């Protein structure tokens, strides 16, 4: 079976060489950006990107706490990954876990004062890094286009969660 025949049978056309080039540029640049942001966050605040995601989510809630299952969904992690990560954060005093009063076998994750302080201390340097590494690299039109691209991808993924 030829490549063209296989493409026709699957009902989908494979990406062109140019589309694959754009895809690779996008992925490799995103990975490099994430790597540099993570490195800066770690060196300037001793927080990982995972720590920051958890602390951000908790800091945005009114009572600075969230059920662990909701937190996993909110930050897009599997529950087992979150559980292990929360254990490390709890040992460092950034969060505290307690039984959920309203859900049997549920757990609440609470932002501790030390976690709130760590988050506050990391936020300005992290936002500065975002400005320097992402925002300043783009013109206003490119930034607007990046937002439109991200929104289009998010909408597409939300409509087709399994691909």
Residue, then its C-alpha position, 0 to 999 in steps of 0.5 A: x500500500x502506498x503512503x497516499x493510499x494509507x492516507x486516503x484509507x484513514x480518512x485524514x491527510x497527513x501534515x505537509x512538510x511545511x506544516x510539520x516544520x511549523x509544528x516542530x518549531x512551535x513544540x521546540x520553542x515552547x519546550x525551550x521557553x518552558x525550560x527557561x521559565x522553570x530554570x529561572x523560577x527554581x533559581x529565583x524562588x526554589x519553587x518548581x513549576x509544579x509547586x507554582x501551579x499548585x500554589x497559584x491555584x490555591x491562592x486564587x480560591x477564596x478560602x485558600x483551599x481546594x479538594x485534591x480531586x478539584x486541584x488535580x483537574x484544575x492544573x491538569x494532572x493525574x491524581x496520583x501525580x498530584x498526590x506524590x507532589x503534594x507529599x513533597x510540598x507538605x514536607x516543605x511546609x508549603x501546603x497542608x492536607x486534611x480530611x474533607x468534612x463533606x466528602x468521605x475519603x476526600x482530602x482538602x489541600x490548604x495553602x499554609x502561611x509559608x506557602x503563601x509567602x513562597x508564592x508571593x516571593x516567587x510571583x514578581x520574579x516569575x512575571x518578570x521572566x514571562x515579560x522578558x522571555x515571552x512578551x518582549x520577544x513579540x510585537x503587539x500584533x504577534x502577541x495578539x495573534x499568539x492569543x488567538x492561536x492559543x484560543x483556537x487550539x484550546x477550543x479545538x481540544x475542548x471539542x475533541x478531548x480524545x483527538 
